[in-house]
Amino acid sequence: MEESDLPSFVEWLADGEVTRWLAEMSAPPTLDEEYEWYERRRSDPDSLMWAIETVDGRLVGSTELRLEPARRKAEFGIVIGDKGSWNGGLGTEALRLVLAYAFDELELNRVELTTAEDNGRAIRSYEKVGFVREGLKRQDRMVDGKFGNTLMMSILREEWTQS
């Protein structure tokens, strides 16, 4: 991910359809706020971020691992901000690449994530690559002004190598 990607993220994060499934934000970030976020993440040795691009180099989203090296695990995050690229398999492909890096290069034991329980498109993608549902945090988030549940999922190294 590069600083020049930030205006696209500011545009995407102003769209309620894009942010519906992301962590709650009080308001869409300004470019300055997105830059501050980017600098914090970039300077954090336990945060790895990548841009997601099409084969022709068009930016469509990003993905991140937030590492806990001592526990050999990480939390995964992803956004496909370009709605024209939804349902095209880019998120699943990015997820496979990140998991290969996490398990093969970083030698992690576990990658975990959370998502809204009713985020069906994301859940299908996660399960397709081997993530397992672990639990539910009841009424943990607000989606469209209503309480919603947060699904916790993970994949272990041994499950990844078997897939």
Backbone torsions as a table, in degrees:
resi	resn	phi	psi	omega
1	MET	NA	142.0	-177.9
2	GLU	-127.6	159.0	179.3
3	GLU	-55.9	-35.0	-179.2
4	SER	-66.6	-13.4	177.4
5	ASP	-79.3	-18.6	-169.5
6	LEU	-61.2	-39.4	178.0
7	PRO	-58.2	-35.9	176.8
8	SER	-64.2	-40.5	179.7
9	PHE	-66.7	-39.9	177.3
10	VAL	-60.4	-42.9	178.1
11	GLU	-62.3	-48.2	-178.9
12	TRP	-63.7	-40.8	-176.3
13	LEU	-73.9	-6.0	173.6
14	ALA	-89.6	-3.7	-177.6
15	ASP	-100.9	116.8	-178.0
16	GLY	-60.2	-29.0	177.1
17	GLU	-67.0	-35.7	179.7
18	VAL	-73.5	-44.8	-173.5
19	THR	-83.3	-7.8	-177.7
20	ARG	-51.9	-39.7	-174.8
21	TRP	-97.8	-1.7	-178.8
22	LEU	-87.5	171.5	175.5
23	ALA	-55.0	145.3	-176.6
24	GLU	-60.9	134.5	175.6
25	MET	-121.8	139.3	179.1
26	SER	-70.9	-31.8	178.8
27	ALA	-158.8	156.5	176.5
28	PRO	-59.2	142.1	-178.4
29	PRO	-73.2	149.1	170.2
30	THR	-80.5	170.1	177.1
31	LEU	-61.8	-39.3	178.2
32	ASP	-63.2	-42.7	178.8
33	GLU	-65.8	-38.7	178.7
34	GLU	-67.3	-37.1	176.8
35	TYR	-63.5	-44.2	178.5
36	GLU	-60.9	-43.0	177.3
37	TRP	-60.1	-46.6	-179.2
38	TYR	-59.7	-45.0	-179.6
39	GLU	-64.8	-39.9	177.3
40	ARG	-62.1	-46.6	-179.6
41	ARG	-65.4	-43.2	-177.2
42	ARG	-64.7	-32.5	-178.8
43	SER	-86.4	-6.3	180.0
44	ASP	-88.9	114.7	-178.3
45	PRO	-65.8	-15.1	-179.8
46	ASP	-98.7	13.4	177.0
47	SER	-121.9	122.2	177.7
48	LEU	-116.4	123.5	-178.2
49	MET	-122.3	143.7	175.3
50	TRP	-135.4	145.0	170.2
51	ALA	-78.8	149.3	172.4
52	ILE	-107.8	122.3	-178.6
53	GLU	-126.9	154.9	173.0
54	THR	-74.2	171.1	179.7
55	VAL	-56.9	-33.7	-179.6
56	ASP	-87.0	9.1	172.7
57	GLY	89.6	11.4	179.7
58	ARG	-82.6	126.5	179.4
59	LEU	-68.2	130.7	178.6
60	VAL	-128.6	-11.2	-179.1
61	GLY	173.3	-163.0	178.5
62	SER	-152.2	164.3	177.0
63	THR	-142.2	157.5	-174.6
64	GLU	-149.4	147.1	166.6
65	LEU	-116.8	127.4	173.7
66	ARG	-105.3	105.0	-169.3
67	LEU	-81.6	147.2	165.6
68	GLU	-125.1	81.2	-171.3
69	PRO	-57.0	-39.7	-177.4
70	ALA	-64.1	-27.0	-179.7
71	ARG	-101.7	2.4	179.5
72	ARG	50.9	47.1	178.0
73	LYS	-142.8	168.4	178.2
74	ALA	-151.5	156.1	171.9
75	GLU	-101.5	133.7	-177.7
76	PHE	-99.3	140.5	173.6
77	GLY	-138.7	149.3	-178.7
78	ILE	-153.3	148.3	169.6
79	VAL	-144.8	130.2	166.8
80	ILE	-102.9	101.5	-175.0
81	GLY	-82.0	-27.6	179.5
82	ASP	-80.1	102.3	-174.6
83	LYS	-61.8	-25.9	176.4
84	GLY	-66.6	-13.9	179.3
85	SER	-102.1	2.5	176.9
86	TRP	-66.4	148.2	176.6
87	ASN	67.1	18.9	-180.0
88	GLY	-103.6	2.3	178.5
89	GLY	86.6	-0.3	-178.9
90	LEU	-66.1	-38.5	178.9
91	GLY	-63.9	-43.7	179.2
92	THR	-64.6	-42.0	178.5
93	GLU	-64.4	-43.0	177.2
94	ALA	-61.4	-41.6	179.0
95	LEU	-61.0	-44.5	178.2
96	ARG	-60.4	-42.7	-179.7
97	LEU	-64.9	-42.4	179.5
98	VAL	-66.0	-41.7	179.0
99	LEU	-65.1	-40.1	176.7
100	ALA	-59.2	-43.5	178.3
101	TYR	-64.9	-44.8	-177.7
102	ALA	-61.3	-45.1	-175.7
103	PHE	-86.8	-39.7	-175.1
104	ASP	-84.5	-40.0	-177.1
105	GLU	-94.4	-47.3	-177.9
106	LEU	-84.8	-12.8	-179.4
107	GLU	55.2	41.1	175.5
108	LEU	-73.0	159.8	177.0
109	ASN	-101.6	-24.7	-172.4
110	ARG	-148.1	138.9	169.9
111	VAL	-126.4	129.4	-176.8
112	GLU	-125.4	164.4	177.9
113	LEU	-157.8	165.6	170.2
114	THR	-129.6	151.3	176.6
115	THR	-154.4	163.1	175.5
116	ALA	-63.6	139.2	-178.1
117	GLU	-59.2	-28.0	-178.3
118	ASP	-100.7	18.1	176.6
119	ASN	-88.3	69.8	-172.2
120	GLY	-57.1	-41.9	-178.0
121	ARG	-61.3	-44.5	179.6
122	ALA	-67.7	-43.3	-178.4
123	ILE	-61.1	-41.4	177.3
124	ARG	-59.9	-41.3	179.1
125	SER	-64.5	-45.3	-179.2
126	TYR	-62.7	-44.6	-179.2
127	GLU	-68.4	-31.2	179.6
128	LYS	-60.0	-33.6	-179.0
129	VAL	-97.2	1.8	172.6
130	GLY	115.7	0.1	177.8
131	PHE	-64.4	146.8	-178.2
132	VAL	-118.5	138.7	175.6
133	ARG	-71.5	129.6	-178.2
134	GLU	-109.9	-33.4	-175.7
135	GLY	-177.2	178.0	-175.9
136	LEU	-134.9	129.1	171.9
137	LYS	-98.0	109.2	-172.9
138	ARG	-73.4	136.4	178.3
139	GLN	45.9	47.5	-174.5
140	ASP	-91.9	-15.5	-174.8
141	ARG	-141.7	164.9	174.2
142	MET	-109.1	126.1	175.9
143	VAL	-129.6	119.9	-178.6
144	ASP	54.9	39.6	177.1
145	GLY	75.7	8.1	180.0
146	LYS	-123.2	151.5	176.2
147	PHE	-67.1	139.4	177.0
148	GLY	-136.9	159.8	-179.6
149	ASN	-90.4	150.5	176.1
150	THR	-108.1	123.9	177.9
151	LEU	-89.7	132.4	175.9
152	MET	-103.6	132.2	-178.5
153	MET	-136.4	157.3	175.1
154	SER	-154.2	164.9	170.2
155	ILE	-136.1	137.0	179.3
156	LEU	-100.2	156.3	179.5
157	ARG	-51.9	-45.2	-178.0
158	GLU	-65.5	-29.7	177.2
159	GLU	-74.6	-36.4	179.2
160	TRP	-66.8	-43.2	-177.8
161	THR	-68.5	-22.4	178.8
162	GLN	-84.7	-16.8	-175.9
163	SER	-83.8	NA	NA
